[in-house]
Amino acid sequence: MNTLTIYPLSNYSFATKEAQIDEDPSVNARLQRLEDDYEKHGMRRTVEGLLIVHEHGHPHVLLLQVANSFFKLPGDYLKPGEGEIDGLKKRMHQRLGPETDSGMGNGWEVKGEKDWEIADAVGQFYRPNFEGFMYPYIPAHISKPKEIKTWYLVQLPHSQVLTVPRNMKLIALPLFELYDNAVRYGPQLAAIPHLLSRINFIFEN
């Protein structure tokens, strides 16, 4: 069984930075761009990071909340030929790293792009067609998925500044809130407790 050391939510400082607007104004626009990109580059590869902290003796997942209703993990799709680990480090930094020349710190440890510690891959989801549904397997009749999304555990340090775009919120959700709650969070995020069940969490202060 793999292990992950997790620290209290109170160990982390949260700041804000300029808003990051999604380049696709709607789900349909995103799927259309996926189709256009597929014609040029083939299957899209997406990477996202699972950041785990603990609160009241229970693991919590850090999720980005957009528009008070949509929840997602930090990450994004990769460029053609880009490595998954380096690509995820870059996207984690874009989402939650400090702004350039922000002068932040104030005694907290501020991480650079290469300092994100990426651990094991814990799950993959496949998009068989140019539609919203993704599955934790490749359907039998699909030979060429249009997108593959991989989730990686991220080993957070003892303390860190996490800088959130001002049009988003970073919230800590307990595993029991996500479990069997696909109605609110969708089937992918609701699967997180299942995927983390093989992880031995080491609780530190």
C-alpha positions as CSV (number, residue, x, y, z in Angstrom):
1,M,0.0,0.0,0.0
2,N,1.3,3.4,-0.9
3,T,1.6,6.1,1.7
4,L,1.1,9.9,1.7
5,T,2.0,12.3,4.4
6,I,-0.7,14.9,5.0
7,Y,-0.6,18.0,7.1
8,P,-3.3,20.2,8.8
9,L,-5.3,22.6,6.6
10,S,-4.1,25.3,9.1
11,N,-0.5,24.8,7.9
12,Y,-1.4,26.5,4.6
13,S,-1.7,30.2,3.7
14,F,-4.2,31.3,1.0
15,A,-3.8,34.3,-1.1
16,T,-5.4,35.6,-4.3
17,K,-4.2,36.6,-7.8
18,E,-5.6,37.8,-11.0
19,A,-8.6,35.9,-12.4
20,Q,-8.0,33.1,-14.8
21,I,-10.9,33.0,-17.3
22,D,-11.6,29.7,-19.1
23,E,-10.7,29.9,-22.7
24,D,-13.9,28.1,-23.5
25,P,-17.1,30.1,-22.6
26,S,-19.3,26.9,-22.5
27,V,-19.2,23.1,-22.4
28,N,-20.1,23.0,-26.1
29,A,-17.3,25.3,-27.0
30,R,-14.8,23.2,-25.0
31,L,-16.0,20.0,-26.8
32,Q,-15.8,21.8,-30.2
33,R,-12.2,22.8,-29.5
34,L,-11.5,19.2,-28.3
35,E,-12.7,18.0,-31.7
36,D,-10.7,20.6,-33.6
37,D,-7.5,19.7,-31.6
38,Y,-8.1,16.0,-32.1
39,E,-8.1,16.5,-35.9
40,K,-4.7,18.2,-35.6
41,H,-2.9,16.4,-32.7
42,G,-4.9,13.2,-31.9
43,M,-6.0,12.2,-28.4
44,R,-5.9,15.0,-25.8
45,R,-4.0,14.2,-22.5
46,T,-5.2,16.0,-19.4
47,V,-3.5,15.9,-16.0
48,E,-4.9,17.0,-12.6
49,G,-3.5,17.0,-9.1
50,L,-5.0,15.6,-5.9
51,L,-3.9,17.8,-2.9
52,I,-4.8,16.2,0.4
53,V,-4.8,17.8,3.9
54,H,-6.4,16.8,7.1
55,E,-8.9,18.5,9.4
56,H,-10.6,17.1,12.5
57,G,-8.6,13.9,12.0
58,H,-10.1,13.2,8.5
59,P,-8.5,13.6,5.0
60,H,-9.8,16.5,2.9
61,V,-9.3,17.1,-0.8
62,L,-8.6,20.6,-2.1
63,L,-10.9,21.5,-4.9
64,L,-11.3,24.7,-7.0
65,Q,-14.9,26.0,-7.0
66,V,-16.0,28.1,-10.0
67,A,-19.2,30.1,-10.1
68,N,-20.4,28.7,-6.8
69,S,-21.4,25.5,-8.4
70,F,-18.7,23.9,-10.5
71,F,-15.9,21.9,-8.8
72,K,-12.7,20.7,-10.3
73,L,-9.2,19.6,-9.5
74,P,-6.2,21.9,-10.4
75,G,-4.7,21.0,-13.7
76,D,-5.4,21.2,-17.5
77,Y,-4.6,19.5,-20.8
78,L,-1.1,19.0,-22.0
79,K,0.5,20.3,-25.2
80,P,1.4,17.7,-27.8
81,G,4.7,16.0,-26.8
82,E,4.7,17.5,-23.3
83,G,5.6,15.2,-20.4
84,E,2.9,14.5,-17.8
85,I,4.9,15.2,-14.7
86,D,6.6,18.4,-15.9
87,G,3.3,19.5,-17.5
88,L,1.4,18.9,-14.3
89,K,4.0,20.9,-12.3
90,K,3.6,23.8,-14.7
91,R,-0.2,23.7,-14.5
92,M,-0.2,23.4,-10.7
93,H,2.0,26.4,-10.5
94,Q,-0.2,28.3,-13.0
95,R,-3.3,27.6,-10.9
96,L,-2.0,27.8,-7.3
97,G,1.5,29.3,-7.5
98,P,2.2,33.0,-6.7
99,E,2.1,35.7,-9.3
100,T,5.4,36.8,-10.8
101,D,7.1,39.4,-8.7
102,S,4.2,39.3,-6.2
103,G,6.6,39.7,-3.3
104,M,4.6,37.2,-1.2
105,G,6.1,35.1,1.5
106,N,5.6,36.6,4.9
107,G,7.4,33.7,6.5
108,W,5.5,31.1,4.6
109,E,7.3,28.8,2.1
110,V,6.7,29.9,-1.5
111,K,7.2,27.2,-4.1
112,G,8.4,27.6,-7.6
113,E,7.1,25.7,-10.7
114,K,9.7,22.9,-10.4
115,D,9.2,22.5,-6.6
116,W,5.8,20.7,-6.8
117,E,6.3,17.1,-5.7
118,I,4.2,14.8,-7.9
119,A,3.6,11.4,-6.4
120,D,1.7,8.4,-7.8
121,A,-1.0,8.3,-10.5
122,V,-4.1,7.1,-8.8
123,G,-6.8,7.1,-11.6
124,Q,-7.5,7.6,-15.2
125,F,-10.7,8.5,-17.1
126,Y,-11.4,8.2,-20.8
127,R,-13.6,10.3,-23.1
128,P,-14.8,7.9,-25.9
129,N,-16.4,10.6,-28.0
130,F,-16.8,14.4,-28.3
131,E,-19.2,14.6,-25.5
132,G,-19.3,15.2,-21.8
133,F,-19.1,11.7,-20.5
134,M,-15.8,10.2,-19.3
135,Y,-15.4,6.6,-17.9
136,P,-12.7,4.9,-15.7
137,Y,-12.2,2.4,-18.5
138,I,-12.2,2.4,-22.3
139,P,-15.6,1.2,-23.6
140,A,-15.3,-2.1,-25.6
141,H,-16.4,-0.5,-28.8
142,I,-13.9,2.4,-28.7
143,S,-10.5,2.0,-30.3
144,K,-9.4,5.6,-30.2
145,P,-10.5,7.6,-27.1
146,K,-10.7,11.4,-27.7
147,E,-9.2,12.3,-24.3
148,I,-7.4,10.6,-21.4
149,K,-7.3,12.3,-18.0
150,T,-4.8,11.2,-15.4
151,W,-5.0,12.1,-11.7
152,Y,-1.8,12.3,-9.7
153,L,-1.3,12.6,-5.9
154,V,0.6,15.7,-5.0
155,Q,2.8,15.6,-1.9
156,L,2.3,19.0,-0.2
157,P,5.1,20.3,2.0
158,H,4.7,21.0,5.7
159,S,3.5,24.6,4.8
160,Q,3.0,26.5,1.6
161,V,1.3,29.6,0.2
162,L,-1.5,28.6,-2.3
163,T,-2.5,31.5,-4.5
164,V,-6.0,31.2,-5.9
165,P,-7.3,33.1,-9.0
166,R,-9.8,35.6,-7.6
167,N,-12.7,34.2,-9.8
168,M,-12.3,30.8,-8.0
169,K,-12.4,29.5,-4.5
170,L,-10.2,26.8,-3.0
171,I,-12.2,24.6,-0.7
172,A,-11.3,21.6,1.4
173,L,-13.9,18.8,1.1
174,P,-13.8,15.8,3.4
175,L,-13.9,12.4,1.8
176,F,-17.2,11.6,3.4
177,E,-18.7,14.6,1.6
178,L,-17.5,13.3,-1.8
179,Y,-18.4,9.7,-1.2
180,D,-21.4,8.5,-3.1
181,N,-22.3,12.1,-3.9
182,A,-22.2,12.2,-7.7
183,V,-25.4,14.2,-7.8
184,R,-23.6,17.3,-6.5
185,Y,-20.0,16.7,-7.5
186,G,-20.2,14.4,-10.6
187,P,-19.1,10.8,-10.9
188,Q,-15.4,11.6,-11.3
189,L,-15.0,13.6,-8.1
190,A,-17.3,11.2,-6.2
191,A,-14.9,8.4,-7.1
192,I,-12.0,10.1,-5.2
193,P,-12.7,8.3,-1.9
194,H,-12.6,4.9,-3.7
195,L,-9.3,5.7,-5.5
196,L,-7.7,6.9,-2.3
197,S,-8.8,3.8,-0.3
198,R,-5.5,2.1,-1.1
199,I,-3.5,5.0,0.2
200,N,-2.1,4.9,3.8
201,F,-2.3,8.4,5.1
202,I,0.3,9.5,7.6
203,F,-1.1,12.4,9.7
204,E,1.4,15.0,10.7
205,N,1.1,18.3,12.4
